[in-house]
Amino acid sequence: MKDDTGIREYQAMVDQWVKEIGVRYFSELTNLGLLLEEAGEVARIMTRLYGDQSFKRADVSPDLGDELADVMFVLVCIANQTGVDLPTALARNLEKKSTRDKTRHWNNPKLQPPSTPEPPKR
């Protein structure tokens, strides 16, 4: 990644927050559980906004951005406590995907735009 400052800064901000406000990191396994909980909250909103489920009346103003930020926060906590440098890992991962999938998706017929139907003949 060309400019990884934002992610690196966010990792540092989360670390500082945990140490000053959160007292300490939860265990890695606890954070894994929290990550799955937060991902479930994202799934709940997505299935109701974009899927066939509807919200209950008690569900007021779901905030997808806030839930995605919760996922990101816990993910960064896990990276921090396990020594993962996210900018480096993200750059390596994108390079891997770019090499591995260079033509794969372009050649996938399921991803091709639908053909324009012929107009009815008169």
N, C-alpha and C positions, 0 to 999 in steps of 0.2 A: 504494500500500500504506500502510496506516495507520501501522504501526510497522516501519520498515525497519532498525531498529537492529541486529538480529541479522545480517542479510546484510552490512550496511555494516561491522560489526565483524569478521565473518569475512573480508571482503576485506582489511581492515587486518591481521588476524592472519596471513593467508597471505603478504601482502607482507613483513611482518616476518620470518616464518619463512624465506622465500626469501632475504632479504638477510643474515640471521644464520646460517642453517644450510645453506641451499642454494647459497650464494655469489652466484648471480645467476639470473635467469630463463633457461630454455632459449629458443631462438628460437621465434617464433610457429609456424613450420611444424613444428618438433620437437614443440611442445606439441599441435599438431593431431594429429600421429601418435600421441602418448601418449593423447590423448583417445579416439581410435578404438580403441586397444589396450584401454583401460579399459572402454569401452563393450562391446567384444567379451567381456571377462571377465564383465560383467553378463549379456550374452546367453547365455553358456555356462551360468551358474548358472540363469537363468530357464528355458532350454529343458529343463534337467534336472529342475528342481523342479516346473515347471508344464506342460511339454510332454511329448513322447513319448520323449525321450532319457533314458538312465540314466547314472549316474555310473560311472566306472571305480573299481575298488577303491582305486587310488592317490589318488583325490580325497577327501581327508578334510575333513570339516566345512566346506563352503563357507560363506562369510560374505557374504551379499548386501549387508548394511549397510556392510561395509568396502569392498566394490567400488563401491557407489553413492557412498560418501564419496570414493573415489579419483577417480571421474568429476567430482564436485563440485569437488575440489581443483584438478584440471587446468583445468576450466572457469573457475574463479575466477582461476587464473594467467593464462589467455588474456584474461579481462576486464581484469585489472590491467594487463597489459603493452600492451593496445591502448586503454586509457583509457575503458573502458565502466563506467559507474556502474550496477551490477546492480540496486539497488533501483528506480532510475528506469526502467531498461529493462524490468524485470519489471512494474512498474505500467502502463507504456505498453502492453506486450504484452497484459496481462490486459484492459485497457480495449478494445483492438482486437478481441480475441476476443469480449468481451462484446457489443460493438456488432455485429460481423459475424455472429456466430453466435447472436444473441438467440433466434431461433425455429428456426434450422436443425436443431439436434439434436432438439428436441421434435417436429419434423415429419418426422423420418427414421423410416420404418417399421421399419428394421433395429434401431433402438434401443428400440422399444416393448416393454413387457413381454409375454411370451407370453400368449396368451389361455388361460383356464382351460378345459380340455377338459370337454365335457358328460359327466355320468356315464352309464354304459351303461343303456339302457332295458331293463326287465324284462318 
